Amino acid sequence: MVLALGMQKNWPPEIGKALQENRLLIISPFPEDVTRVSEKTAGLRNQTILKIADEIIVAHASSGGLIENMLINVKKVKWISGG
């Protein structure tokens, strides 16, 4: 998971269990004091994902929408529909 806010200290039980069992990695490009998701933090989170991903698979993006426009020139994107 890549967060659009700072790292949390408390997680729901299913997330905590996955973390303890090393089945889940959670990262955040933000310090802990960023506690609210905004359009800006979501955009920066998305850019972080684009930088670290080997491949990006898009199941759906609205024609002319934010996701399609953000990914239009990204070469590691595999479009399943649309795009």
C-alpha distances in whole Angstrom, upper triangle without the diagonal:
4,6,10,11,12,11,12,15,15,12,14,16,14,10,13,14,12,11,15,15,13,11,8,6,5,6,8,11,13,16,16,18,16,16,16,14,17,18,18,14,13,15,14,10,11,14,11,9,13,14,12,12,15,15,14,15,16,18,19,20,23,26,26,23,20,18,21,22,19,19,23,24,21,22,19,18,20,21,21,23,25,24
4,7,9,10,10,12,15,16,14,16,18,17,13,15,17,15,14,17,18,16,14,11,8,6,5,6,8,10,13,14,16,14,14,14,12,14,15,14,11,10,12,10,7,8,10,8,7,11,12,10,11,15,15,14,16,16,18,19,19,22,25,24,21,18,16,20,20,17,17,21,22,19,21,18,18,20,21,22,24,24,23
4,5,7,7,9,13,14,13,15,18,17,13,15,18,16,15,18,20,18,17,13,11,7,6,5,8,8,11,11,13,10,10,10,9,11,13,12,9,8,11,10,7,9,12,10,10,13,14,14,15,18,19,17,19,19,20,21,21,23,26,25,21,18,17,21,21,18,19,23,24,21,23,21,21,23,23,24,26,26,25
4,7,9,11,15,16,15,17,20,20,17,19,21,20,18,22,23,21,20,17,15,11,9,7,8,8,11,11,12,9,9,8,6,8,9,9,5,5,8,7,5,8,11,10,11,14,15,15,16,20,20,18,20,19,21,21,20,22,24,23,20,16,16,19,19,16,18,22,23,21,24,22,21,23,24,25,26,26,24
4,7,9,12,14,14,16,20,20,17,18,21,20,18,21,23,22,21,17,15,11,10,7,8,6,8,8,8,5,6,6,6,8,11,10,7,8,11,10,8,12,14,12,14,17,17,17,19,23,23,21,23,23,24,24,23,25,28,27,23,20,19,23,23,20,22,25,26,24,27,25,25,27,27,29,29,29,28
4,6,10,12,13,16,19,20,16,17,20,19,17,19,22,20,20,17,14,11,9,6,7,5,5,4,6,5,6,8,9,12,15,13,10,12,14,12,11,14,16,14,15,18,18,18,20,24,25,23,25,25,27,27,27,29,31,30,27,23,23,26,26,23,25,28,29,26,29,27,27,29,30,31,32,32,31
4,7,9,10,14,16,17,13,13,17,16,13,16,18,17,17,14,12,8,7,6,9,7,7,5,9,8,9,11,12,15,18,17,13,14,17,15,12,16,17,15,16,19,19,18,20,23,24,23,25,26,27,28,28,30,33,32,29,25,24,28,28,25,26,30,30,28,30,27,27,29,30,31,33,33,32
4,6,7,11,13,15,12,11,15,15,13,15,18,17,18,14,13,10,10,10,13,11,10,7,10,10,9,11,13,16,19,19,15,16,19,18,15,19,20,18,19,22,22,21,23,26,27,26,27,27,28,29,29,31,34,34,30,27,26,30,30,27,28,32,33,30,32,30,30,31,32,33,34,35,34
4,7,10,12,14,12,10,14,15,12,13,17,17,18,15,14,12,13,13,16,14,12,9,12,13,12,15,16,20,23,23,19,20,23,21,19,22,24,21,22,25,25,24,25,28,29,28,30,30,31,32,33,35,38,37,34,31,30,33,34,31,32,36,36,34,36,33,33,34,35,36,37,38,38
4,7,9,11,10,8,12,13,11,13,16,16,17,15,15,13,14,15,18,17,15,12,14,15,13,15,17,21,24,24,20,21,24,23,20,23,25,23,23,27,27,25,26,29,30,29,30,30,31,32,32,34,38,37,34,31,30,34,35,32,33,36,37,35,37,34,33,34,35,35,37,38,37
4,6,8,6,6,9,10,9,11,14,14,14,12,13,11,13,14,18,17,17,14,17,16,14,16,17,20,23,24,20,20,23,22,19,22,24,22,21,25,26,24,24,27,28,26,27,27,28,29,30,32,35,35,32,29,28,31,33,30,31,34,36,33,34,32,31,32,32,32,34,35,35
4,6,5,6,9,10,11,12,14,16,15,13,15,13,16,17,21,20,20,18,20,19,17,18,18,22,24,25,22,21,25,25,21,23,26,24,23,27,28,26,26,28,28,27,27,27,27,28,29,31,35,36,32,30,28,32,33,31,32,35,37,34,35,32,31,32,32,32,33,34,35
4,5,5,6,9,10,10,12,14,14,13,15,15,18,20,23,23,23,20,23,23,20,21,22,26,28,29,25,25,28,27,24,26,29,26,25,29,30,27,27,29,29,28,28,29,28,30,32,34,37,38,35,33,31,34,36,34,34,37,39,36,37,34,33,33,34,33,34,36,37
4,6,5,6,9,10,11,12,11,10,13,13,17,19,23,23,24,21,24,23,21,22,22,25,27,28,25,24,27,26,23,24,27,25,23,26,28,25,24,27,26,25,25,26,25,27,29,31,35,36,33,31,29,32,34,32,31,35,36,33,34,31,30,30,30,29,31,33,34
4,5,5,6,9,10,11,9,8,10,10,13,15,19,20,20,18,21,20,18,19,19,23,25,25,22,21,24,23,19,21,24,21,20,23,24,22,22,24,24,23,23,24,24,26,27,30,33,34,31,29,26,30,31,29,29,32,34,31,32,28,28,28,29,28,30,32,32
4,6,5,6,9,10,10,9,11,11,14,16,20,20,20,18,21,21,19,21,21,25,27,27,24,23,26,25,21,23,26,23,22,26,26,23,24,26,27,26,26,27,28,29,31,34,37,37,34,32,30,33,35,32,32,35,36,33,34,31,30,31,32,32,34,35,36
4,5,5,6,9,9,9,12,13,16,19,23,23,23,21,24,24,23,24,24,28,30,30,27,26,28,28,24,26,28,25,24,27,28,25,24,26,27,26,27,28,28,30,32,35,38,39,36,34,31,34,36,33,33,37,38,34,35,32,31,31,32,32,34,36,36
4,6,5,6,5,5,9,10,14,17,21,22,23,21,24,24,22,24,23,27,28,28,25,24,26,25,22,23,25,22,20,24,24,21,21,23,23,23,23,25,25,27,29,32,35,36,33,31,28,31,33,31,30,33,34,31,31,28,27,28,29,28,31,33,33
4,5,5,6,5,7,8,12,15,18,19,20,18,22,21,21,22,22,25,27,27,23,23,25,24,20,22,24,21,19,23,23,20,20,22,23,23,24,26,26,29,30,33,36,37,33,31,29,32,33,30,30,33,34,30,31,28,28,28,30,30,32,34,34
4,5,8,8,10,12,15,18,21,22,22,20,24,24,23,25,25,29,31,31,27,26,29,27,24,26,27,24,23,26,26,23,23,25,26,27,27,29,30,32,34,37,40,40,37,35,32,35,37,34,33,37,37,34,34,31,31,32,33,33,36,38,38
4,5,8,10,13,16,20,23,24,25,23,27,27,26,28,27,31,32,32,28,28,30,28,25,26,28,25,23,26,26,23,23,24,25,25,26,28,29,31,33,36,39,40,37,35,32,35,37,34,33,36,37,33,33,30,30,30,32,31,34,37,37
4,6,7,10,13,17,20,22,22,22,25,25,25,26,26,29,30,30,26,25,27,26,22,23,25,22,20,23,23,19,19,20,22,23,24,26,27,29,31,34,37,38,35,33,30,32,34,31,30,34,34,30,30,27,27,27,30,29,32,34,34
4,7,10,14,17,20,22,23,23,26,25,25,26,25,28,29,29,25,24,26,25,21,22,24,21,19,22,22,18,18,19,20,20,21,23,23,26,28,31,34,35,32,30,27,30,32,29,28,31,32,28,28,25,25,25,27,26,29,31,31
4,7,10,13,17,19,20,19,23,22,21,22,21,24,25,25,22,20,22,21,17,18,20,17,15,19,19,16,16,17,18,18,19,21,22,24,26,29,32,33,30,27,25,27,29,26,25,29,29,26,26,23,23,23,25,25,28,30,29
4,7,10,13,15,17,17,20,19,19,20,19,22,23,23,19,18,20,18,15,16,18,14,13,16,16,13,14,16,17,17,19,21,22,24,25,29,31,32,29,26,23,26,28,24,24,27,28,24,25,21,22,23,25,25,28,29,29
4,7,10,12,13,13,17,15,16,17,16,19,20,19,16,15,17,16,12,14,16,13,12,16,16,13,14,17,18,18,19,21,22,24,24,27,30,30,27,24,22,25,26,23,23,26,27,24,25,22,22,23,25,26,28,29,28
4,7,9,11,11,15,13,14,16,15,17,18,17,13,13,15,13,10,12,13,10,10,14,13,11,13,16,18,17,20,21,23,24,24,27,30,29,26,23,21,24,25,21,21,25,25,22,23,21,21,23,25,26,28,29,28
4,5,8,9,12,10,12,13,12,14,15,14,10,11,13,10,8,11,12,9,10,14,13,12,14,18,19,18,21,21,24,25,24,26,29,28,25,21,20,23,23,20,21,24,25,22,24,22,22,24,26,27,29,29,28
4,7,10,12,10,12,13,12,14,15,12,9,11,11,8,7,10,10,7,10,13,12,12,14,18,20,19,22,22,25,25,24,27,29,27,24,21,20,23,22,19,20,23,23,21,23,21,22,25,26,28,29,29,27
4,7,8,6,9,11,11,12,14,12,8,11,12,9,9,13,13,11,13,16,15,15,18,22,23,22,25,25,27,27,26,28,30,29,26,22,21,25,24,21,22,26,26,24,26,25,25,28,29,31,32,32,30
4,6,6,9,12,13,14,17,14,11,14,16,13,13,16,16,14,17,20,19,19,21,25,26,26,28,28,31,31,30,32,34,32,29,25,25,28,28,24,26,30,30,27,30,28,29,31,32,34,35,35,34
4,5,7,10,12,15,18,16,13,15,18,15,14,18,19,17,19,22,21,21,23,27,28,27,29,29,31,32,31,33,35,34,30,27,27,30,30,27,28,32,32,30,32,30,30,33,34,35,36,36,35
4,6,9,12,14,17,15,13,16,18,16,16,19,20,18,21,24,23,23,26,29,30,29,31,31,33,33,32,33,35,34,30,27,27,31,30,27,29,33,33,31,34,32,32,35,35,37,38,37,36
4,6,8,10,13,12,9,12,14,13,12,16,17,16,18,21,21,21,23,27,28,26,28,28,30,29,28,29,32,30,27,23,24,27,26,24,26,29,30,28,31,30,29,32,32,34,34,34,33
4,7,10,13,13,10,12,15,15,14,17,19,18,19,22,23,23,25,28,29,27,28,28,29,29,28,29,32,30,27,23,24,27,27,25,27,30,31,30,32,31,30,32,32,33,34,34,33
4,6,10,11,8,10,13,13,13,16,18,17,19,21,23,23,24,28,28,26,27,26,27,26,25,26,28,27,23,20,21,25,25,22,25,28,29,28,31,30,28,31,30,31,32,31,30
4,7,8,6,6,10,11,10,12,15,15,16,18,20,20,21,25,25,22,23,22,23,23,21,22,25,23,20,17,17,21,21,19,21,24,26,24,28,26,25,27,27,28,28,27,26
4,5,5,6,8,10,10,12,14,15,16,18,20,21,22,26,25,23,24,22,24,22,20,21,23,21,18,15,16,20,19,17,20,23,24,24,27,26,25,27,26,28,28,27,25
4,6,5,6,9,10,11,12,14,15,17,19,20,21,24,24,21,22,20,22,20,18,18,20,18,14,11,13,16,15,14,17,19,21,21,24,24,22,25,24,26,25,24,22
4,5,5,6,9,10,11,12,14,15,17,19,20,24,23,21,23,21,23,22,20,20,22,19,16,13,14,17,16,14,17,20,21,20,24,23,22,25,25,27,27,25,23
4,5,5,6,9,10,10,12,14,15,17,18,22,22,20,22,21,23,22,20,21,23,21,18,15,15,18,18,15,17,21,22,20,23,23,22,24,25,26,27,26,24
4,5,5,6,9,10,11,12,14,16,16,20,19,17,18,17,19,18,16,18,20,19,15,12,12,15,15,12,15,18,19,18,21,20,19,21,21,23,23,22,21
4,5,5,6,9,10,11,13,15,15,19,18,16,18,16,19,18,16,17,18,17,14,10,10,13,12,9,12,15,16,15,19,18,17,20,20,22,22,21,19
4,5,5,6,9,10,11,13,14,18,18,16,19,18,21,21,19,20,22,20,17,13,13,16,15,12,14,17,17,16,19,18,18,21,22,24,25,24,22
4,5,5,6,9,10,11,12,16,16,14,17,16,19,19,18,20,22,21,17,14,13,16,16,12,14,18,18,16,19,17,17,20,20,22,23,23,21
4,5,5,6,9,10,11,14,14,11,13,13,16,16,14,17,18,17,14,11,9,12,12,9,10,14,15,13,15,14,13,16,17,19,20,19,17
4,5,5,6,9,10,13,14,12,15,15,18,18,17,19,20,18,16,13,11,14,13,9,10,13,13,11,14,13,13,17,18,20,22,21,18
4,5,5,6,9,12,13,12,15,16,19,20,19,21,23,22,19,16,14,17,16,12,13,16,16,13,16,14,15,18,19,22,23,23,21
4,5,5,6,10,10,9,12,13,16,17,17,19,21,21,18,15,13,15,15,12,11,15,15,12,14,12,12,15,16,18,20,20,18
4,6,6,8,9,8,11,12,16,17,16,19,20,19,17,14,12,13,13,10,9,12,12,8,10,9,9,13,15,17,19,19,16
4,6,8,10,10,14,16,19,20,19,22,23,22,20,17,15,17,16,13,12,15,13,10,12,10,12,15,18,21,22,22,20
4,7,9,10,14,16,19,21,21,24,25,25,23,20,17,19,19,15,14,17,16,13,13,11,13,16,18,21,23,23,21
4,5,7,10,13,16,18,18,22,23,23,21,19,16,17,18,15,13,16,15,11,11,8,10,12,15,17,20,20,19
4,7,10,13,17,19,20,23,24,24,23,21,18,18,19,17,14,16,15,11,10,7,9,11,14,17,20,21,19
4,7,10,13,15,16,20,21,22,20,19,15,15,17,15,12,14,14,10,9,5,6,7,11,13,16,17,15
4,6,10,12,13,16,18,18,17,15,12,12,14,12,9,12,12,9,9,6,5,6,8,10,13,14,13
4,6,9,11,15,16,18,16,16,12,12,15,13,11,13,14,11,11,9,6,5,6,7,10,12,11
4,6,7,11,13,14,13,13,9,9,12,12,9,11,14,12,13,11,7,6,5,6,7,9,9
4,7,10,13,15,14,14,11,11,15,15,13,14,17,15,16,14,11,9,7,5,6,8,10
4,7,9,12,10,12,9,9,13,13,12,13,16,16,17,16,12,11,8,7,6,6,8
4,6,8,7,8,6,6,9,10,10,11,14,14,16,16,12,12,9,10,8,6,7
4,6,5,8,7,7,9,12,12,12,16,16,19,19,15,15,12,12,10,7,8
4,5,9,9,7,9,12,12,11,14,16,18,19,15,15,12,13,10,7,7
4,7,8,6,6,10,11,10,13,15,18,19,16,17,14,16,14,10,9
4,6,5,6,9,10,10,14,15,18,19,16,17,14,16,14,11,10
4,6,5,6,9,10,13,14,17,17,15,17,15,17,15,13,11
4,5,5,6,8,11,11,14,14,11,13,11,13,13,11,9
4,6,5,6,9,10,13,13,10,12,10,12,11,9,6
4,6,5,8,10,13,15,12,14,13,16,15,12,9
4,6,8,8,12,13,11,14,13,16,16,14,11
4,6,5,8,9,7,10,10,13,13,12,9
4,6,8,10,9,11,10,14,13,11,7
4,6,9,9,12,12,16,16,14,10
4,6,6,9,11,15,16,15,11
4,6,8,11,14,16,15,12
4,7,10,13,15,16,13
4,6,10,12,12,10
4,6,9,10,9
4,6,7,6
4,7,8
4,7
4
